[in-house]
């Protein structure tokens, strides 16, 4: 075991000498996130990007473009901020696209993990990033009126799906639904 540490130390020294700068040690969360991202098998409706560059894996964006359901044709942008202690602390996810909070379980832009039946502070260590992303995609494609944050929108979805679809289309095209204005997201 000691030899392993000596080998790692030697590799770090070689890397420092080659670049002239010390090599940043990755946190356990960064290592786990790197593994999760490398294992991602995203559906064609999802893309991931790193606005700060590939050196900053802890902050990234995911774009979801549903290919079915009420939100077909919409573009929904989520930003992820991942803690160095990931997966013991859930990523902070914000939806940058203003949408009806009932559908995506978003409250003031903050994405809630309610659809997974877990709370942010109880994210299971074995839950992978891919599972969170797939769940978000399903949440967009198949809104659930049985466990809403917005009871009015849920009632419209349950009682009058055609009106709900009309409201979604109006919101995605850029317009008012009731008293709330939505920017175009198509």
SEGUVEX-723752 format. One line per field, with one value per residue: x negated, y negated, z of N, C-alpha, C in turn; residue in one letter. Coordinates in nm, 2 decimals, always signed. Example, Ala and Ser with C-alpha at 12.3 -4.5 7.8 and 13.67 -1.06 7.14 Angstrom:
BEGIN
nx = -1.32, -1.28
ny = +0.57, +0.22
nz = +0.78, +0.71
cax = -1.23, -1.37
cay = +0.45, +0.11
caz = +0.78, +0.71
cx = -1.32, -1.29
cy = +0.33, +0.00
cz = +0.78, +0.79
code = A, S
END
This chain:
BEGIN
nx = -0.08, -0.19, -0.38, -0.21, -0.12, -0.37, -0.42, -0.21, -0.27, -0.52, -0.43, -0.28, -0.48, -0.62, -0.43, -0.40, -0.66, -0.66, -0.47, -0.52, -0.35, -0.17, +0.02, +0.37, +0.54, +0.80, +1.12, +1.32, +1.58, +1.55, +1.41, +1.60, +1.81, +1.68, +1.66, +1.93, +2.02, +1.87, +1.99, +2.24, +2.53, +2.69, +3.02, +3.14, +3.27, +3.15, +2.88, +2.55, +2.34, +2.05, +2.01, +1.80, +1.58, +1.41, +1.25, +1.39, +1.59, +1.77, +1.97, +2.22, +2.44, +2.75, +2.95, +3.28, +3.48, +3.78, +3.92, +4.17, +4.50, +4.67, +4.49, +4.35, +4.11, +4.02, +3.75, +3.55, +3.35, +3.12, +2.92, +2.65, +2.49, +2.25, +2.16, +1.84, +1.86, +2.03, +2.15, +2.30, +2.42, +2.67, +2.68, +2.71, +2.97, +3.09, +3.36, +3.33, +3.51, +3.81, +4.09, +4.40, +4.44, +4.56, +4.52, +4.24, +4.16, +4.05, +3.96, +3.95, +3.74, +3.57, +3.49, +3.67, +3.63, +3.85, +4.00, +3.86, +3.92, +3.76, +3.58, +3.38, +3.17, +3.15, +3.04, +2.96, +2.65, +2.58, +2.72, +2.70, +2.59, +2.69, +2.94, +3.08, +3.09, +3.24, +3.48, +3.56, +3.60, +3.82, +4.00, +4.06, +4.16, +4.38, +4.60, +4.73, +5.03, +5.11, +4.94, +4.89, +4.71, +4.83, +5.14, +5.36, +5.28, +5.25, +5.52, +5.63, +5.49, +5.58, +5.87, +5.92, +5.75, +5.71, +5.72, +5.51, +5.30, +5.32, +5.26, +4.99, +4.88, +4.92, +4.76, +4.51, +4.47, +4.43, +4.59, +4.88, +5.02, +5.29, +5.21, +4.94, +4.64, +4.46, +4.15, +4.05, +3.98, +3.92
ny = +0.12, -0.13, -0.17, -0.23, -0.49, -0.62, -0.59, -0.74, -1.00, -1.04, -1.05, -1.28, -1.47, -1.45, -1.55, -1.81, -1.91, -1.90, -2.07, -2.30, -2.40, -2.35, -2.05, -2.03, -1.88, -1.65, -1.65, -1.41, -1.42, -1.54, -1.34, -1.13, -1.26, -1.29, -1.03, -0.96, -1.13, -1.04, -0.79, -0.85, -0.80, -0.96, -1.04, -1.12, -1.35, -1.52, -1.73, -1.80, -2.06, -2.25, -2.54, -2.68, -2.56, -2.24, -2.20, -2.26, -2.07, -2.07, -2.25, -2.27, -2.26, -2.14, -2.07, -2.01, -1.88, -1.80, -1.52, -1.43, -1.45, -1.71, -1.92, -1.91, -2.01, -2.22, -2.40, -2.35, -2.47, -2.37, -2.45, -2.31, -2.28, -2.13, -1.99, -1.96, -1.74, -1.56, -1.24, -1.27, -1.51, -1.66, -1.77, -2.12, -2.23, -2.44, -2.57, -2.74, -2.82, -2.98, -2.82, -2.65, -2.58, -2.35, -2.14, -2.08, -2.06, -2.29, -2.56, -2.89, -2.88, -2.69, -2.36, -2.09, -1.77, -1.62, -1.46, -1.22, -1.12, -1.18, -1.39, -1.68, -1.69, -1.42, -1.27, -0.98, -0.81, -0.63, -0.70, -0.79, -1.05, -1.03, -0.90, -1.11, -1.29, -1.15, -1.12, -1.38, -1.44, -1.26, -1.38, -1.62, -1.52, -1.37, -1.50, -1.50, -1.51, -1.43, -1.48, -1.77, -2.09, -2.32, -2.35, -2.46, -2.44, -2.16, -2.08, -2.18, -2.02, -1.77, -1.79, -1.92, -1.84, -1.94, -2.22, -2.26, -2.18, -2.38, -2.60, -2.54, -2.55, -2.82, -2.94, -2.84, -2.95, -3.21, -3.41, -3.51, -3.32, -3.31, -3.54, -3.54, -3.59, -3.42, -3.37, -3.30, -2.97, -2.79
nz = +0.00, +0.08, -0.12, -0.34, -0.27, -0.29, -0.56, -0.67, -0.57, -0.70, -0.96, -0.95, -0.90, -1.13, -1.31, -1.22, -1.27, -1.55, -1.63, -1.48, -1.29, -0.99, -0.96, -0.94, -0.68, -0.69, -0.55, -0.37, -0.45, -0.71, -0.84, -0.83, -0.97, -1.22, -1.30, -1.31, -1.52, -1.73, -1.77, -1.86, -2.04, -2.23, -2.34, -2.67, -2.65, -2.47, -2.39, -2.27, -2.14, -2.08, -1.96, -1.84, -1.93, -1.97, -1.75, -1.53, -1.40, -1.21, -1.24, -1.47, -1.76, -1.86, -2.14, -2.22, -2.47, -2.52, -2.70, -2.71, -2.57, -2.38, -2.38, -2.62, -2.85, -2.70, -2.53, -2.26, -2.02, -1.78, -1.50, -1.32, -1.01, -0.85, -0.54, -0.36, -0.20, -0.32, -0.38, -0.15, -0.09, -0.26, -0.60, -0.68, -0.86, -1.11, -1.30, -1.59, -1.77, -1.77, -1.65, -1.59, -1.26, -1.17, -1.35, -1.38, -1.13, -1.00, -0.81, -0.78, -0.97, -0.86, -0.88, -0.77, -0.61, -0.59, -0.76, -0.76, -0.52, -0.30, -0.08, -0.11, +0.08, +0.14, -0.06, -0.21, -0.18, -0.37, -0.59, -0.92, -1.14, -1.40, -1.35, -1.22, -1.44, -1.63, -1.50, -1.48, -1.75, -1.80, -1.63, -1.76, -2.00, -1.92, -1.74, -1.41, -1.26, -1.01, -0.79, -0.74, -0.74, -0.81, -0.77, -0.92, -1.19, -1.20, -1.17, -1.40, -1.59, -1.51, -1.54, -1.78, -2.03, -2.29, -2.27, -2.09, -2.26, -2.45, -2.29, -2.23, -2.49, -2.55, -2.35, -2.41, -2.66, -2.60, -2.41, -2.22, -1.95, -1.78, -1.53, -1.56, -1.73, -1.99, -2.13, -2.47, -2.55, -2.75
cax = +0.00, -0.28, -0.44, -0.11, -0.13, -0.49, -0.40, -0.12, -0.35, -0.61, -0.35, -0.24, -0.60, -0.65, -0.33, -0.44, -0.78, -0.63, -0.38, -0.57, -0.25, -0.12, +0.14, +0.48, +0.59, +0.94, +1.20, +1.39, +1.69, +1.50, +1.38, +1.73, +1.88, +1.61, +1.70, +2.07, +2.03, +1.81, +2.08, +2.37, +2.58, +2.80, +3.12, +3.11, +3.34, +3.06, +2.73, +2.47, +2.24, +1.97, +1.98, +1.67, +1.48, +1.40, +1.18, +1.48, +1.69, +1.87, +2.07, +2.25, +2.57, +2.82, +3.06, +3.37, +3.57, +3.87, +3.97, +4.31, +4.58, +4.72, +4.38, +4.28, +4.06, +3.97, +3.61, +3.55, +3.21, +3.10, +2.78, +2.61, +2.38, +2.22, +2.07, +1.72, +1.89, +2.12, +2.30, +2.36, +2.50, +2.73, +2.64, +2.81, +3.02, +3.18, +3.41, +3.31, +3.62, +3.93, +4.19, +4.50, +4.37, +4.62, +4.47, +4.10, +4.13, +3.96, +4.01, +3.86, +3.63, +3.49, +3.54, +3.69, +3.62, +3.98, +4.05, +3.79, +3.96, +3.65, +3.55, +3.24, +3.08, +3.14, +3.00, +2.88, +2.51, +2.57, +2.80, +2.61, +2.63, +2.77, +3.07, +3.14, +3.12, +3.35, +3.60, +3.60, +3.66, +3.95, +4.09, +4.10, +4.24, +4.50, +4.64, +4.81, +5.12, +5.14, +4.85, +4.84, +4.67, +4.92, +5.27, +5.44, +5.23, +5.28, +5.66, +5.66, +5.44, +5.67, +6.01, +5.93, +5.62, +5.69, +5.69, +5.37, +5.21, +5.33, +5.18, +4.85, +4.84, +4.91, +4.65, +4.38, +4.46, +4.41, +4.72, +4.94, +5.11, +5.34, +5.14, +4.80, +4.58, +4.36, +4.07, +4.05, +3.88, +3.92
cay = +0.00, -0.24, -0.18, -0.29, -0.63, -0.67, -0.60, -0.86, -1.11, -1.05, -1.09, -1.42, -1.55, -1.45, -1.64, -1.95, -1.95, -1.91, -2.19, -2.41, -2.45, -2.23, -1.98, -2.04, -1.75, -1.64, -1.60, -1.28, -1.45, -1.56, -1.21, -1.06, -1.32, -1.26, -0.89, -0.96, -1.20, -0.95, -0.68, -0.90, -0.76, -1.06, -1.03, -1.22, -1.48, -1.58, -1.76, -1.86, -2.15, -2.30, -2.68, -2.73, -2.47, -2.10, -2.19, -2.29, -1.97, -2.08, -2.34, -2.24, -2.29, -2.04, -2.12, -1.91, -1.91, -1.69, -1.48, -1.39, -1.51, -1.85, -2.02, -1.88, -2.13, -2.32, -2.39, -2.38, -2.48, -2.35, -2.46, -2.22, -2.31, -2.01, -2.01, -1.87, -1.62, -1.48, -1.24, -1.28, -1.63, -1.66, -1.89, -2.23, -2.24, -2.55, -2.58, -2.88, -2.85, -3.00, -2.72, -2.63, -2.50, -2.22, -2.04, -2.04, -2.06, -2.40, -2.66, -3.01, -2.84, -2.58, -2.23, -2.00, -1.63, -1.56, -1.35, -1.10, -1.08, -1.20, -1.53, -1.72, -1.65, -1.28, -1.21, -0.85, -0.81, -0.54, -0.75, -0.84, -1.17, -0.98, -0.88, -1.24, -1.35, -1.07, -1.15, -1.52, -1.42, -1.20, -1.48, -1.71, -1.46, -1.31, -1.57, -1.42, -1.60, -1.37, -1.53, -1.89, -2.20, -2.42, -2.28, -2.51, -2.38, -2.02, -2.07, -2.20, -1.90, -1.66, -1.81, -1.97, -1.83, -2.02, -2.36, -2.25, -2.18, -2.52, -2.69, -2.51, -2.60, -2.97, -2.97, -2.81, -3.04, -3.34, -3.48, -3.50, -3.22, -3.38, -3.67, -3.51, -3.59, -3.33, -3.40, -3.20, -2.86, -2.70
caz = +0.00, +0.08, -0.26, -0.42, -0.24, -0.35, -0.71, -0.70, -0.53, -0.81, -1.08, -0.93, -0.91, -1.28, -1.38, -1.18, -1.34, -1.69, -1.65, -1.41, -1.20, -0.91, -1.01, -0.84, -0.63, -0.71, -0.43, -0.39, -0.53, -0.84, -0.89, -0.85, -1.08, -1.35, -1.33, -1.35, -1.65, -1.83, -1.79, -1.90, -2.17, -2.24, -2.45, -2.78, -2.62, -2.37, -2.42, -2.16, -2.18, -1.97, -2.00, -1.78, -1.98, -1.92, -1.63, -1.43, -1.41, -1.10, -1.29, -1.61, -1.80, -1.94, -2.22, -2.25, -2.58, -2.53, -2.83, -2.70, -2.46, -2.39, -2.40, -2.74, -2.92, -2.61, -2.49, -2.12, -1.98, -1.63, -1.45, -1.21, -0.93, -0.77, -0.42, -0.35, -0.12, -0.40, -0.39, -0.02, -0.10, -0.39, -0.68, -0.68, -1.00, -1.13, -1.43, -1.64, -1.85, -1.69, -1.68, -1.49, -1.16, -1.15, -1.45, -1.36, -0.99, -0.99, -0.73, -0.79, -1.05, -0.80, -0.92, -0.65, -0.64, -0.54, -0.85, -0.72, -0.39, -0.21, -0.05, -0.15, +0.19, +0.16, -0.18, -0.18, -0.23, -0.49, -0.70, -1.02, -1.21, -1.51, -1.30, -1.20, -1.57, -1.70, -1.42, -1.52, -1.89, -1.79, -1.57, -1.86, -2.10, -1.86, -1.62, -1.32, -1.19, -0.88, -0.69, -0.79, -0.66, -0.85, -0.77, -1.03, -1.32, -1.19, -1.19, -1.55, -1.66, -1.48, -1.58, -1.92, -2.09, -2.41, -2.22, -2.04, -2.38, -2.51, -2.20, -2.25, -2.62, -2.53, -2.27, -2.48, -2.78, -2.55, -2.39, -2.09, -1.91, -1.66, -1.50, -1.57, -1.87, -2.01, -2.25, -2.57, -2.52, -2.86
cx = -0.09, -0.34, -0.34, -0.11, -0.26, -0.48, -0.31, -0.20, -0.45, -0.54, -0.31, -0.36, -0.64, -0.56, -0.36, -0.56, -0.75, -0.56, -0.44, -0.47, -0.21, +0.01, +0.25, +0.53, +0.74, +1.01, +1.27, +1.51, +1.66, +1.47, +1.50, +1.80, +1.82, +1.65, +1.85, +2.09, +1.98, +1.90, +2.22, +2.41, +2.71, +2.89, +3.09, +3.18, +3.26, +2.92, +2.67, +2.36, +2.17, +1.93, +1.85, +1.56, +1.47, +1.32, +1.27, +1.60, +1.80, +1.98, +2.10, +2.40, +2.63, +2.94, +3.15, +3.47, +3.67, +3.92, +4.10, +4.38, +4.62, +4.61, +4.29, +4.24, +4.00, +3.82, +3.60, +3.40, +3.20, +2.95, +2.76, +2.49, +2.36, +2.12, +1.95, +1.75, +2.00, +2.07, +2.37, +2.44, +2.54, +2.68, +2.75, +2.85, +3.12, +3.23, +3.40, +3.42, +3.74, +4.04, +4.29, +4.44, +4.43, +4.55, +4.33, +4.06, +4.02, +4.03, +3.91, +3.73, +3.55, +3.56, +3.55, +3.69, +3.74, +4.02, +3.97, +3.83, +3.85, +3.64, +3.41, +3.14, +3.07, +3.11, +2.92, +2.75, +2.50, +2.64, +2.70, +2.67, +2.72, +2.92, +3.15, +3.18, +3.24, +3.48, +3.65, +3.66, +3.80, +4.05, +4.14, +4.19, +4.38, +4.54, +4.74, +4.90, +5.16, +5.05, +4.80, +4.78, +4.77, +5.06, +5.36, +5.41, +5.27, +5.43, +5.70, +5.61, +5.54, +5.81, +6.02, +5.80, +5.60, +5.66, +5.55, +5.28, +5.21, +5.25, +5.03, +4.80, +4.82, +4.79, +4.52, +4.36, +4.42, +4.54, +4.76, +5.03, +5.16, +5.27, +4.99, +4.75, +4.47, +4.28, +4.07, +3.94, +3.88, +3.81
cy = -0.13, -0.27, -0.26, -0.45, -0.69, -0.69, -0.72, -0.99, -1.14, -1.10, -1.24, -1.51, -1.56, -1.55, -1.78, -2.00, -1.97, -2.04, -2.32, -2.46, -2.32, -2.18, -1.99, -1.90, -1.75, -1.59, -1.47, -1.31, -1.47, -1.43, -1.13, -1.12, -1.29, -1.12, -0.89, -1.02, -1.11, -0.83, -0.72, -0.85, -0.84, -1.02, -1.14, -1.35, -1.56, -1.61, -1.82, -1.95, -2.21, -2.45, -2.74, -2.65, -2.33, -2.09, -2.21, -2.19, -1.99, -2.18, -2.32, -2.27, -2.17, -2.10, -2.00, -1.96, -1.79, -1.65, -1.42, -1.46, -1.65, -1.95, -1.99, -2.01, -2.24, -2.30, -2.44, -2.36, -2.47, -2.38, -2.37, -2.27, -2.20, -2.04, -1.92, -1.74, -1.53, -1.34, -1.25, -1.41, -1.64, -1.78, -1.99, -2.25, -2.36, -2.55, -2.72, -2.92, -2.86, -2.90, -2.71, -2.54, -2.36, -2.11, -1.99, -2.04, -2.17, -2.51, -2.78, -2.97, -2.73, -2.45, -2.14, -1.86, -1.55, -1.45, -1.22, -1.05, -1.09, -1.35, -1.56, -1.68, -1.50, -1.21, -1.09, -0.85, -0.73, -0.59, -0.82, -0.97, -1.13, -0.96, -1.01, -1.30, -1.28, -1.11, -1.29, -1.52, -1.37, -1.30, -1.58, -1.65, -1.40, -1.38, -1.49, -1.52, -1.54, -1.42, -1.67, -1.99, -2.32, -2.34, -2.33, -2.44, -2.23, -1.99, -2.08, -2.07, -1.78, -1.67, -1.85, -1.96, -1.92, -2.17, -2.36, -2.26, -2.32, -2.62, -2.67, -2.57, -2.75, -3.01, -2.95, -2.90, -3.18, -3.41, -3.46, -3.38, -3.27, -3.51, -3.65, -3.51, -3.49, -3.37, -3.28, -3.10, -2.75, -2.72
cz = +0.00, -0.05, -0.35, -0.40, -0.30, -0.50, -0.74, -0.67, -0.65, -0.93, -1.07, -0.95, -1.06, -1.35, -1.34, -1.26, -1.49, -1.72, -1.58, -1.30, -1.12, -0.97, -0.90, -0.81, -0.64, -0.58, -0.47, -0.47, -0.68, -0.91, -0.93, -0.97, -1.22, -1.39, -1.38, -1.49, -1.76, -1.86, -1.84, -2.04, -2.19, -2.36, -2.55, -2.75, -2.52, -2.42, -2.29, -2.21, -2.06, -2.00, -1.95, -1.83, -1.91, -1.79, -1.51, -1.44, -1.31, -1.13, -1.44, -1.63, -1.88, -2.01, -2.25, -2.36, -2.59, -2.67, -2.83, -2.58, -2.48, -2.42, -2.53, -2.81, -2.83, -2.58, -2.35, -2.07, -1.83, -1.60, -1.33, -1.14, -0.84, -0.66, -0.43, -0.28, -0.19, -0.40, -0.26, +0.00, -0.24, -0.47, -0.67, -0.83, -1.01, -1.28, -1.48, -1.73, -1.76, -1.74, -1.56, -1.38, -1.13, -1.23, -1.41, -1.22, -0.96, -0.90, -0.72, -0.87, -0.99, -0.83, -0.79, -0.70, -0.60, -0.63, -0.82, -0.59, -0.29, -0.18, -0.08, -0.04, +0.21, +0.03, -0.15, -0.25, -0.35, -0.61, -0.80, -1.09, -1.33, -1.47, -1.28, -1.34, -1.64, -1.63, -1.46, -1.66, -1.88, -1.72, -1.67, -1.96, -2.05, -1.73, -1.54, -1.24, -1.05, -0.76, -0.73, -0.69, -0.69, -0.87, -0.88, -1.16, -1.32, -1.22, -1.34, -1.62, -1.64, -1.55, -1.73, -1.99, -2.21, -2.37, -2.17, -2.16, -2.44, -2.42, -2.22, -2.38, -2.61, -2.46, -2.34, -2.60, -2.73, -2.53, -2.25, -2.07, -1.78, -1.65, -1.52, -1.71, -1.88, -2.14, -2.34, -2.54, -2.63, -2.96
code = X, X, X, X, X, X, X, X, X, X, X, X, X, X, X, X, X, X, X, X, X, X, X, X, X, X, X, X, X, X, X, X, X, X, X, X, X, X, X, X, X, X, X, X, X, X, X, X, X, X, X, X, X, X, X, X, X, X, X, X, X, X, X, X, X, X, X, X, X, X, X, X, X, X, X, X, X, X, X, X, X, X, X, X, X, X, X, X, X, X, X, X, X, X, X, X, X, X, X, X, X, X, X, X, X, X, X, X, X, X, X, X, X, X, X, X, X, X, X, X, X, X, X, X, X, X, X, X, X, X, X, X, X, X, X, X, X, X, X, X, X, X, X, X, X, X, X, X, X, X, X, X, X, X, X, X, X, X, X, X, X, X, X, X, X, X, X, X, X, X, X, X, X, X, X, X, X, X, X, X, X, X, X, X, X, X
END
